[in-house]
Amino acid sequence: MFLPEILNLGNVFKQYFEIVPAYSSKLKDEVYRLRHKVYCEDLKYEQIQADRREVDEHDSYSLHLLMRSIKTNEFVGCTRIVRPRLENPRHPLPFEVICSGMLDQSIMDPIQLQRHSMAEVSRLAVISSYRRRKDEANRAISISDDDFGTSKQPRFPFIPVGLYLGTTELARINGITTLFVLAEQRQVTHFSKLGVELHVVGKPVEHRGPRVPAVMNVNDIIVNMRTFFRPLYQTIAADIKRNMSQ
């Protein structure tokens, strides 16, 4: 990683972005509109909706998160944490349906976990004006080696990492300890570069490209976080705490 470690990532982040948990109906609508732009209009993953909102059956059981640009005040990214249903905790999460028969239960069997403390990260999306590189054109969000720049031209992927860390903090404060995700294989590698251990728990599946089911432990992410990233995490945690009432 080429970014100088003397740089305070938290101070840099808050000059440009803010993390906002979407608890109100108004903010959830912002999430659904942003997702429609990315998933329906840009990437054609879902059908265009008349109301320009991308919503599915899992949204009412989810925690939602937005990233706002300080400069323009527009929302530029979002994600959600899908939780098991209180009335039926064993109802499968989206990845359990997509990966049916492909999970390695000798590594981890989601059905045997305490369902109230597990969840799935999905619907990560960034608007097109912030997905500038050619290799991002067909992806809702990504991290690549180029995001870390070179020793002469250092850079840092604040948007995807900000959304990931925001998801981690939102999970923590809601008592979620285990997070599943359908990830590209290269994402597993890039997560490890950020100091996050993503454990693959099944065979690759086809879901908008090849994906592998993976799991991460929320407490381990926080406890084992590299010193370099901690100011960024603290800034994002403060954003979430400040904006909880919105």
Steps between C-alpha positions, in 0.01 A plus 500: 500500500653828389293758687723661766405361838548837664184615320189503719238327283217615726585868455525459124173305476292757688610774262324319217244250629255419777339169596125515574295207636164495320238437766230741381267436208643806325857372517397148402344650189838659425653151525243350265539783246878470503475124455263550208753725326774243542328161485217580257615790281879459485565128538162362383503240781136572581204630302428873479228596746240771437568661839880483447548303823675161519339307788474130579352271765808526723500877547245505779730266698816700427715773649592759238798732465579798277815694415462873433737733317593800716568710191173438311275372783389216270490138603769314308489148643295259705485151643276289720520229764228236455396348831310176569128546546392530862181306438692225317875510574572194289363663186806500270704810435552583129842333479362178654255474210754590231759260647260216575700177493827687447587589861767297677330414827824354637633858507184675617132412493293823514190313611680394819604853596311727738286653229430827685873587499572426132415695186598550137657803334354572158392765252822700525482769235681818395361749247664506158677835538705347782577181306750660266728220389419283199508179704230640730248566222328164547530482878284661769809547719857373498851519639802444278877515536493836321297646788813500716708688245879500496773637723510811279123537463336351810124471527241321711156348416300711746156423354497118507702480821278764661190297414658178627607658830163669536335162455728355768409768752127482419517124553685541831253742654212273399648190663602327177821299535511296178472651152467301179561639153507375142835631381712498189814295554715809458301671776613230742860592414442873533322459833809325634709796382277715722557268794156334481485120493231378264457123534360325194232251608389344173548443131475781242153581369377708210332818626563799276836345430686234699470543877614307805307487829717641778468592865666752731486552875406854604689493829814365334492779240490764773748340741754408232464820300832648394598818680511677164123446447379569853459881463285438191286249689464740794391783269240277336376372838459862612302577182264213569450596863433864406254410225313221680190715551456593133 
